[in-house]
């Protein structure tokens, strides 16, 4: 009745007000008690609510569950299915067949309107109390409030999951609208989440690969040659240049550490300031560790890249600038200490490692661009060493541990590579742009378009 007389539906506004007023009294125990004791005058003293609000209370703001009311259509639950992949498969690319089982609407029986509620999903019970009318709305028992009845059936389908060259750990292969079906919702997706498996020889960081090898002191001083079978099955001979010496890796430097975990380093300048560089923030503390932490966390989250900060007895001021701007603006400042972000290339020489150029992972965006293959070399020292020339050292020390088999260098089935010095940090950063996941890295018309999967789907590899 409220719907029938709603002004927006062409009904009489006064009649609608009377209906909503009656509902307001009947649905509120305190007002109903006042009405029983003193009639309408007792209730009118409390003031009335907005008829539109009462209408929303009675019919959920949309005139019943079956009406839609302009609500956004829901989506059935996505399915996230882990998929184990080896580093070899990520290097070469692979297509895996995975079977899913989902619930789909039985098209033969179709979707029918519920006879119990005429497709509205609710039933309305009218209660009369003298001049008052109360309408009680409840979900339809026959259809469970859905407004329709339908049957589902299990459907099994085999999907071809394409793992592209250079795919990364935790990336997704998405199949649109392959989840369980429901007549009142868009069908969800099936997401195969790639899980990179550990490798016995290779470790991965971005587009770069790392291998760990022990070499003897003879190999470190006089050069080495070693065999390596790559992820795609190619046989490589890796060697140093003639006369090249392998130096130990910088102490404390871990090339496989997460770049985001490394803290910014700062240079300290006593009795210095940079007054010409504008302040972007101040802090009422001179605790240097707290200030450095603020630069890396709170200020960086706000989009402020601090290149320097100045500390005195009253606190600290932060400067948004480059290192070059801070150094150019550096002036004497008695009682002040200036902290400037360190030159990122200052320790580049310490980070240099032996590497085979372009023998790392292919990049996802452009599989023709590869990272580098780094050698993490540990020098095994002999128990004793006499001061002799190089020829004598070769006779005294153990033989090379990684020498290929005789004649391998002349074997056409091997590729011969000479290592060179590459900065792994620079290598990792330079390939970031090529590592971004895209919907279609190859622009290949034959590539599967993807789809989704069931809320409770079962996936098995074929």
C-alpha angles and dihedrals in degrees: 000000000000089000092048094053098037109127091229088059093051096265131138112276095213092051090049091052091052091051094048091046090053091049091049091055096044094046094049114069094201093051091045090055091050090049091052090051103039110008126226095331091062091051095043090060090069093057126236132268130234109289089218090057091051089049089053090051092050098045107019094255094287108069096259136333093272094057097070093217090214092292118159113263112251127231128227116247118285119233119228110199119183113226120196114221130178124230088246090058091049089050098050100024123239142203116224125192113224125183120217130189117205141164114255130180112265101243092194093063094033129189117303132194114251111251093204095064100015090244096303096110092226138074123214123213117199118213121188121206107177107292090349124094124199124191118199117199123200138164115274110260094207097059100020092244095303096112092223142055126228142160128230132202134195116258126190120207134174115223126197108226109202113206105195126216110274094019113166134226114275093014116138135236104202128204109192121225097359097124128097114306128235126176094229098045141057112252116258128230137255112229119195106203112206115230112195111218121222115260126220095223111015129060121192134217113172107306093339127094127207132199127185119222137172116223130185124242088252089058091046093051101033103028134261143238123200139174123235132178108214126220092263093051098259115143114229133190109207118195143162125247117265112280093009119141122212111225125202115263116262111279113257094011114128111185092191095056116115108267091219091058094058113099125228114256121223135202117222125221116185120215092009136122138172103217093166092065113084120245116238098182143001134214129200094221136077095201100129095202091053091048093050090049090051090053092053098042123016098030095040090052087056090053095255114136106198115207096177143001131197123216127201136156093283098050138275140301123210123218124206102211145105122270089252092054092049093049092046090052095045112130136167111277117176114221093010130108120207121207116197126186110257123252104267090214095049093094096033091111091054091053096052113124135180109264143166107234119237094000095110128095121312112251118246097229094047114015090191089069113076135189122230133272110234125199116217098202125193114195114221109212123207121241092252137012129195124207100255135134123273094267091054091047090056090055095047101043129070115272123263112291098207105043113141120236116282113282095013093122090061094044109107090213089070128074116217117217131181117212122233136188114272129169105234093204091055090043092053094047096045092057097046092096090057094049098065114121115239134185090245116013095179102035086229114165090206094058115111113260094220133230143193140267144224129287089239098020121157118219126197129176114241 
